[in-house]
Amino acid sequence: MNNETLKGEWNQLKGSVKQKWADLTDDDLTHIDGSRDKLVGRLQERSGRTKEEVEREVDDWRRENDY
């Protein structure tokens, strides 16, 4: 799935994102608006982990859930 598909299906994916990363707020989800880069950025801010670690986690989540 490409980034445009993630953005196009964002409303359906919000619940799954909220389950996976419960520390994200509703405002975060609104800001992210389906952008992989914004998701990675917010998760990096919240966790303090490296961009590479967060990108790997997001990509694994997308693969596991066919997003």
N, CA, C and O atoms as a DFTB+ gen file, in Angstrom:
268 C
 N C O
     1  1       0.848      -1.173       0.000
     2  2       0.000       0.000       0.000
     3  2       0.891       1.232       0.000
     4  3       1.861       1.315       0.754
     5  1       0.554       2.169      -0.841
     6  2       1.344       3.392      -0.888
     7  2       0.804       4.430       0.090
     8  3      -0.235       4.224       0.716
     9  1       1.512       5.535       0.214
    10  2       1.113       6.566       1.172
    11  2      -0.215       7.200       0.814
    12  3      -0.956       7.607       1.709
    13  1      -0.542       7.298      -0.469
    14  2      -1.823       7.873      -0.870
    15  2      -2.978       6.987      -0.404
    16  3      -4.028       7.497      -0.012
    17  1      -2.795       5.679      -0.444
    18  2      -3.841       4.778       0.018
    19  2      -4.043       4.928       1.520
    20  3      -5.177       4.907       1.999
    21  1      -2.959       5.078       2.261
    22  2      -3.061       5.291       3.703
    23  2      -3.874       6.547       3.962
    24  3      -4.752       6.547       4.825
    25  1      -3.596       7.611       3.232
    26  2      -4.318       8.862       3.407
    27  2      -5.781       8.697       3.002
    28  3      -6.670       9.217       3.676
    29  1      -6.037       7.985       1.921
    30  2      -7.399       7.809       1.435
    31  2      -8.275       7.000       2.374
    32  3      -9.493       7.174       2.382
    33  1      -7.685       6.129       3.155
    34  2      -8.437       5.274       4.071
    35  2      -8.209       5.659       5.529
    36  3      -8.457       4.856       6.429
    37  1      -7.748       6.858       5.762
    38  2      -7.362       7.275       7.101
    39  2      -8.489       7.151       8.112
    40  3      -8.258       6.701       9.234
    41  1      -9.698       7.539       7.743
    42  2     -10.794       7.468       8.714
    43  2     -11.015       6.051       9.217
    44  3     -11.325       5.855      10.392
    45  1     -10.861       5.057       8.343
    46  2     -11.031       3.673       8.757
    47  2      -9.834       3.181       9.573
    48  3      -9.976       2.288      10.409
    49  1      -8.677       3.752       9.334
    50  2      -7.452       3.282       9.990
    51  2      -7.224       3.903      11.363
    52  3      -6.440       3.376      12.152
    53  1      -7.884       4.996      11.655
    54  2      -7.645       5.699      12.922
    55  2      -7.796       4.775      14.133
    56  3      -6.991       4.839      15.062
    57  1      -8.810       3.927      14.129
    58  2      -9.026       3.025      15.254
    59  2      -7.868       2.078      15.462
    60  3      -7.444       1.832      16.591
    61  1      -7.361       1.550      14.370
    62  2      -6.228       0.638      14.455
    63  2      -4.976       1.363      14.934
    64  3      -4.203       0.816      15.721
    65  1      -4.776       2.585      14.467
    66  2      -3.628       3.383      14.901
    67  2      -3.744       3.680      16.394
    68  3      -2.761       3.592      17.130
    69  1      -4.936       4.027      16.829
    70  2      -5.166       4.352      18.246
    71  2      -4.915       3.119      19.131
    72  3      -4.388       3.245      20.236
    73  1      -5.294       1.931      18.643
    74  2      -5.034       0.708      19.402
    75  2      -3.540       0.428      19.502
    76  3      -3.033       0.086      20.570
    77  1      -2.845       0.575      18.387
    78  2      -1.416       0.274      18.338
    79  2      -0.598       1.284      19.139
    80  3       0.322       0.911      19.866
    81  1      -0.942       2.572      18.998
    82  2      -0.189       3.638      19.650
    83  2      -1.156       4.467      20.482
    84  3      -1.566       5.554      20.075
    85  1      -1.512       3.954      21.635
    86  2      -2.539       4.558      22.487
    87  2      -2.145       5.938      23.013
    88  3      -3.010       6.702      23.442
    89  1      -0.867       6.263      22.985
    90  2      -0.451       7.570      23.498
    91  2      -0.721       8.709      22.519
    92  3      -0.548       9.876      22.869
    93  1      -1.142       8.387      21.302
    94  2      -1.521       9.434      20.353
    95  2      -2.901       9.969      20.719
    96  3      -3.811       9.201      21.030
    97  1      -3.044      11.268      20.678
    98  2      -4.321      11.905      21.008
    99  2      -5.181      12.044      19.748
   100  3      -4.711      11.831      18.631
   101  1      -6.432      12.399      19.951
   102  2      -7.303      12.662      18.807
   103  2      -6.766      13.829      17.984
   104  3      -6.876      13.823      16.758
   105  1      -6.189      14.827      18.643
   106  2      -5.571      15.944      17.920
   107  2      -4.400      15.464      17.071
   108  3      -4.206      15.934      15.950
   109  1      -3.617      14.523      17.609
   110  2      -2.521      13.942      16.828
   111  2      -3.060      13.276      15.572
   112  3      -2.529      13.472      14.479
   113  1      -4.122      12.485      15.732
   114  2      -4.695      11.769      14.594
   115  2      -5.229      12.737      13.552
   116  3      -5.114      12.482      12.354
   117  1      -5.811      13.843      13.994
   118  2      -6.295      14.859      13.069
   119  2      -5.126      15.496      12.332
   120  3      -5.193      15.714      11.123
   121  1      -4.063      15.791      13.055
   122  2      -2.872      16.398      12.447
   123  2      -2.225      15.443      11.438
   124  3      -1.817      15.865      10.356
   125  1      -2.134      14.180      11.789
   126  2      -1.486      13.182      10.927
   127  2      -2.234      13.037       9.608
   128  3      -1.617      12.972       8.545
   129  1      -3.549      12.988       9.674
   130  2      -4.418      12.966       8.495
   131  2      -3.952      11.993       7.414
   132  3      -4.032      12.292       6.222
   133  1      -3.466      10.828       7.840
   134  2      -3.101       9.789       6.882
   135  2      -1.699       9.893       6.319
   136  3      -1.327       9.094       5.459
   137  1      -0.917      10.840       6.772
   138  2       0.446      11.002       6.272
   139  2       1.406      10.108       7.061
   140  3       1.516      10.229       8.282
   141  1       2.089       9.223       6.364
   142  2       3.053       8.338       7.019
   143  2       4.137       9.161       7.704
   144  3       4.518       8.866       8.836
   145  1       4.632      10.186       7.027
   146  2       5.704      11.009       7.602
   147  2       5.256      11.705       8.881
   148  3       6.019      11.786       9.844
   149  1       4.030      12.205       8.895
   150  2       3.517      12.862      10.093
   151  2       3.303      11.853      11.219
   152  3       3.543      12.163      12.386
   153  1       2.852      10.647      10.871
   154  2       2.690       9.589      11.869
   155  2       4.038       9.257      12.491
   156  3       4.163       9.168      13.712
   157  1       5.036       9.076      11.652
   158  2       6.382       8.770      12.135
   159  2       6.887       9.901      13.032
   160  3       7.453       9.645      14.094
   161  1       6.685      11.138      12.612
   162  2       7.140      12.282      13.394
   163  2       6.493      12.352      14.770
   164  3       7.172      12.574      15.773
   165  1       5.170      12.161      14.815
   166  2       4.485      12.219      16.114
   167  2       4.917      11.081      17.021
   168  3       5.124      11.284      18.218
   169  1       5.056       9.886      16.461
   170  2       5.492       8.750      17.278
   171  2       6.908       8.965      17.786
   172  3       7.232       8.593      18.914
   173  1       7.742       9.559      16.963
   174  2       9.117       9.845      17.380
   175  2       9.118      10.866      18.514
   176  3       9.871      10.716      19.476
   177  1       8.290      11.894      18.417
   178  2       8.188      12.894      19.484
   179  2       7.740      12.255      20.794
   180  3       8.303      12.533      21.853
   181  1       6.726      11.399      20.715
   182  2       6.145      10.805      21.924
   183  2       7.082       9.797      22.587
   184  3       7.128       9.695      23.813
   185  1       7.832       9.049      21.764
   186  2       8.621       7.948      22.319
   187  2      10.088       8.288      22.546
   188  3      10.752       7.655      23.366
   189  1      10.593       9.277      21.832
   190  2      12.010       9.604      21.953
   191  2      12.923       8.642      21.212
   192  3      14.144       8.702      21.351
   193  1      12.331       7.763      20.431
   194  2      13.123       6.801      19.661
   195  2      13.617       7.442      18.359
   196  3      13.175       8.526      17.979
   197  1      14.533       6.758      17.695
   198  2      15.066       7.290      16.442
   199  2      14.027       7.174      15.332
   200  3      13.095       6.373      15.399
   201  1      14.222       8.000      14.311
   202  2      13.321       7.978      13.166
   203  2      13.320       6.589      12.520
   204  3      12.266       6.088      12.128
   205  1      14.472       5.984      12.413
   206  2      14.588       4.666      11.788
   207  2      13.800       3.603      12.552
   208  3      13.131       2.761      11.953
   209  1      13.887       3.653      13.879
   210  2      13.135       2.692      14.703
   211  2      11.631       2.853      14.496
   212  3      10.903       1.874      14.327
   213  1      11.188       4.088      14.512
   214  2       9.755       4.353      14.366
   215  2       9.288       3.992      12.965
   216  3       8.214       3.412      12.807
   217  1      10.071       4.324      11.948
   218  2       9.701       3.977      10.577
   219  2       9.551       2.467      10.424
   220  3       8.615       1.987       9.784
   221  1      10.477       1.729      11.016
   222  2      10.417       0.260      10.951
   223  2       9.139      -0.250      11.630
   224  3       8.480      -1.154      11.115
   225  1       8.793       0.330      12.783
   226  2       7.587      -0.078      13.496
   227  2       6.325       0.228      12.679
   228  3       5.420      -0.601      12.598
   229  1       6.271       1.407      12.084
   230  2       5.116       1.788      11.264
   231  2       5.006       0.869      10.043
   232  3       3.916       0.408       9.705
   233  1       6.131       0.608       9.389
   234  2       6.106      -0.265       8.214
   235  2       5.702      -1.691       8.585
   236  3       4.975      -2.341       7.834
   237  1       6.165      -2.181       9.734
   238  2       5.757      -3.511      10.199
   239  2       4.255      -3.546      10.461
   240  3       3.578      -4.503      10.083
   241  1       3.730      -2.497      11.111
   242  2       2.291      -2.407      11.382
   243  2       1.500      -2.410      10.080
   244  3       0.478      -3.087       9.971
   245  1       1.971      -1.658       9.098
   246  2       1.271      -1.597       7.811
   247  2       1.276      -2.965       7.123
   248  3       0.266      -3.393       6.564
   249  1       2.421      -3.641       7.172
   250  2       2.516      -4.969       6.542
   251  2       1.610      -5.983       7.256
   252  3       0.895      -6.749       6.609
   253  1       1.647      -5.978       8.583
   254  2       0.838      -6.922       9.362
   255  2      -0.653      -6.738       9.117
   256  3      -1.420      -7.699       9.176
   257  1      -1.060      -5.510       8.842
   258  2      -2.480      -5.208       8.680
   259  2      -2.881      -4.926       7.240
   260  3      -3.998      -4.480       6.979
   261  1      -1.976      -5.186       6.307
   262  2      -2.235      -4.949       4.876
   263  2      -2.644      -3.518       4.597
   264  3      -3.528      -3.269       3.777
   265  1      -1.998      -2.561       5.284
   266  2      -2.268      -1.147       5.020
   267  2      -1.201      -0.653       4.102
   268  3      -1.204       0.519       3.726
